[in-house]
Amino acid sequence: MFAGLALALGGLAGRGLARQYKGTRPGPLPPPWALRGALIGLAASCALLVTAVAGPGIATGLAQPAPPGLGSGGTAEIAAVEAVLFALATLVLRLRRPGWAAVLLSGVVLAEGLRSHPEGVIPVAGALVTYCHLLPAILWAGMLAYALRAAIAWRAYPVAAQGIIRLYSTAAAWLFALVVITGIVSALVLVPLSSVLTTAYGRFLIAKAVIVGVAAGLAVAGRMWLRRPSAPHVGPALVTRLEVCALAAVLLITGILTVLTPPAKPASASSAAQDQAAIWRHPVGLPAAAAHPWAGLR
C-alpha cells in the first residue's frame, strides 16, 4: 500500500515539481505512474480488507494497541475506506483529473493515521504525528522515483537532467527533516528506552533508522554529483539510484512496523486501569470500613 501511495501521490508531486524547471527542456516530461500506483494500493487495501474479514482474530492482533473508538482495531473499516479512496483515485486518474486524485490519495494517508500505533497510544496527537511522518516519507520516495525517470529520459542533455535532480534534492532536504523529527517523536511515544533492543518493534525501528541514515548519506553524495558536469547519455549518478533502493527498504520496514505491537502501553488504558484499581480499593460513596467489611475482624 505504501509503495502504491509513493508511486501515485509521490509521482504526481514529482511531476508538479519537475514542471518548475526553468531551463531548456529537451522533450516532454514522462507521465507519472500514478494510475499504476493507485491500482497497487487498491489491490493491497482489498487484500487487507479480505484478511480482516476472513480472520478477525488476526486483524485484532495486528491492531494493537487498538485506536480509540474503533472496534477490533478498525482494520476492516479503515481498509474498506482506503479501498474506496484508491478506487475513486483510479477513476479520476482515468478521467485525467490528477488534482482530485491527489486529494483522494491524501485521504488514504489520513485513514492510515487513524489506525496507526501512535494514535492507539496517544489519541489525536498520535494521528497528527503519523500524518506528519508518513506523508513526507511517501513524497520523498515517490518524488525521487519520478525525478530519476525524468533524468533518465533527458540523459542525452545532462544539464537538464541535473536540473531535475537538483529540484528534487532541494525538496528532499525539507522532507528528510520532517521525517527525522516526526520519526524521533513517534519512537519516543512507542518504544521505551529499555525496550529498544529487547523487542522486535524496537529492533526493526533501529533498522529503519539506519537505512534512513544511509539514504541521507546517498543523498549528500548525489548533491556532490550535481556540482560537476556529467557526460551525455550517462544519466543520474549511481548513488542517486541507490537512494531509491534505500527508500524502498524504508517503506518495506514501515509496513512491517504497522503489524508489530509496540512495547508502549496506551495512555488511556493505563489511566483507566489505575482508576479501576482506585475504585476497587475505595468504592465511591462508601467509607473504607464499609468497602472492606472484613477489615474490622483483623
N, C-alpha and C positions, 0 to 999 in steps of 0.2 A: 504493500500500500504506500509506504514512504517512497519507494522507488518510482511508483506511478505519479505521486504528487510532485516529486522532483522533476521528472520529465515534462509533466504537464504545466504546473504552476511555475516552476523554475524556468522552463523553456519559454513560456510567454514573457516572463520578466526579462530573460536573457535577450530575446528579440527586441523588446522595448528598449533595453539598454544599448544594444548594437545599433539601433537606429539613431542614436545620439552621436555616432561617429561623424565628424565634420570633414574628414579628408575625402580624397577622390575614391569613389567606390568602383572597384574593378568589375563588379557584377552584382546581381541581386543577392540579398541575404537568404540563406536556406530557411525553409519553413520550420517552425519548431515541431517537436514530436509530441505536441500537446494531446492530439487525439489518441495516439498510441499510449501515452501515459495515463489518460483518463480510462481507457479500456483495461489497462493493467490494474489500476486502482479499483475499477468496478469488479473485476474478477476476484481481487483479493478481499474486498469487503463482502462480496457474496459468499466466498469461502468461509470467512469469519462468521457470517450470519448462519450458514448451514451448520458449522461446528457448534455454535451456541445453542441452536435449536435441537440438534441431534444429541448433544451431550451437555445438558445444562449444568451438571456437576463439574465438568471440565471448565466451562465458561466461568462458573463461580470461583473455581480455584485460581483461574488466571487473573481474576479481577480483585486481587487482594492487595491492599485494603480497599474495600468497596467504596466508591464515591457516595456521598450522602444523597438520599432521595432516589437512588436507582436500585431497583430490586435485582438481586443476584449479580451486582456489579454493573448492570446496564449493558453488558456486552452485546446481547441480541438487539436491544433497542438502538444503541449507538451504531452498530454495524448496519442496521436497516436504513437509518438516516444517511449514513455515508454512502451506501449503495445507491440510494435515490439521488444524492448530490452528484455522484460520479456519472450516473446515467443521464441526468439533466445536462451536465457539463459536456458529455459526449454529443448530445443532441445539438446544443448551441454551437459547439465547435464545427459540427457538420453544416450548420447554417451560417458559418463564418461570423460568429459573434464572440471573439476572444475576450472582450471586456466582461461580458456576462459569465463566460466560463471561468475567468479568474475569480469572480465573486463567489461562484458556486464551489470552486475548489478551496477557496479560503474558508468556506463553511465546513469543509471536512476537517481542517485544522482546528476549528472551534469545537467540533464534535469530539475530536481526539483529546482535547484539553479537558472535556467533561468527564472522561473515563480514565484520566491519567492517574498515576500513583501520587504525584503531589496533591492533586485535588482530593484524594482519599485521605491524606494525612492532614492537610490544612485546607478546608473548603474555601472556595472563591479565590483566595490568594494562590493556591496551588495551580488552578487552571490558568490564571494570568501568567504565572511563571512558565507554564508549559507553552502557552501561545508565544511568548517572547523567546523561547528556546527553539521550538520546533520549526516555526516559520522561517527564521533566519537560516537554520541548517538546511532546510529544503531549498530555499532560494540559492544558498551558497553552492550546493551540489548541482542544481538544475541550471543555473546561470553559467557555471563553468563548463558543463557539458555542451551547452549551446555555443558558448564562446569558442570552444575547441572546434566544433563543427564549422562555424563561420570562418575561423582562421585556416582550417584545412581547405575549405572551399576557395579561399583567397590566397593560398600558399604561393601562387606564382607572383604575387605582389606583396613582398614581406612588409613593406611599410604599413599597408592596410591591415594585414594580418596582425601585426604587432599592435596597431591602434585598437583593434577589437579586444585583444588580451589586456591591454593597458586599461581600457574602460572597465573590464571585469575586475581586474586586480584592485582598482580603487574602491569599487563597491564591496568587494570581498573583505577588505580590511575592516570596514564597519560591521559587516555581517559576522566576521570572526570575533570581534569584540563582544557583540551581543551574545553569541553562542557561548563564549567562555564565561562571561559574567553570570548569565542565567544558569549555565551548567553548574557553576560553583554553588549558586543559591539552591538549586534543586538537589545537589548532592548533600549539602548541609541539612536539608529537610528530610531526606530519605534515608541517609546512612549515618548512624552514629560513628564517631571516630574509631571506637573499639570494634566495630563490625566491618570495617573496610576490607580487611584481609581474611576474615573468618566466614564470610557469606559469599554465595555465588553472585548475588547482586553487586556486592562491593568489588569483587574481582573483575566482573565484566565492566563495571564503571571505570576501574583503573585502566583496563584495556582500551576503552573508548577514549579516555583522556590521553593516553599515549599516542593513539592513532591521530587524534586531533592535533597533537603537537607535531607529529610527523607531517601532516597535511600543511600545517603552518610553516614548517621548515621548507617544504617543497614550494610553497607559495612565495616565500622570500627568495629562493633560488630562481624562481620564474621571473621575479622582478629584476633580478640581475641580468637575466637573458634579454630583457627588454632594453637594456642600456647599450647593447652592442648591435650593430647591423646584422641582419640574417640574410643568408643566400636564398635566391628564389627556389621555389618548389621544395624547400626543406620542411616548412610547416612549423607548428608550435614546438617549443622545447620539450625534451623528454620529461623533465621534472614536472612540467605543467600537465602532461598526460598522466603521469603517475599520481598527481594530485587528485585526479578524478577517481582513480582506483582507491586512494585513501579515503575519500569522502564516501564512496560506495560502501567501504567497510564500516565507516561510522554509522551510516544508515542501517546496515545489517545489525550491528550491535545494539543500536537504538531499538530496533524491532524486537530483539531478544529481551532487552530490559523491560519491555512492556508486558511480558508474560512471566517475569520473575517477581516474586514477592519481596519488597524491600524490607530491611530489618526494622525500620522506624514504625512505631505504633501510631494509629490515628489519634490526634489530639482530642477529638470529640469522644472517642471511645474510652480513652484513659480517664477523662474527666467524668464521664458517665459512670465508669466503674467506681471511682472514688466517691461520687455522690451516693451510689447504691450501698457502698460499704458504710458510709456515714449513717444512712437511714437504718441499716441493719443494726448498727451499734446503738443508735438513739432514735427510735421511731418518732416521727413528728407528732407533737401533742401529748406525748407520754413522758413522765419522768423516768430517770434512769432505773429506779427500782421496779417500776411497772413494766418497763421494757424488758427487764430481765428478772422475772419473778423468782428465780432460784437464788438470786444474789443474797437475799436475807437469810438463807439457810446455811451460808458458808461459815 
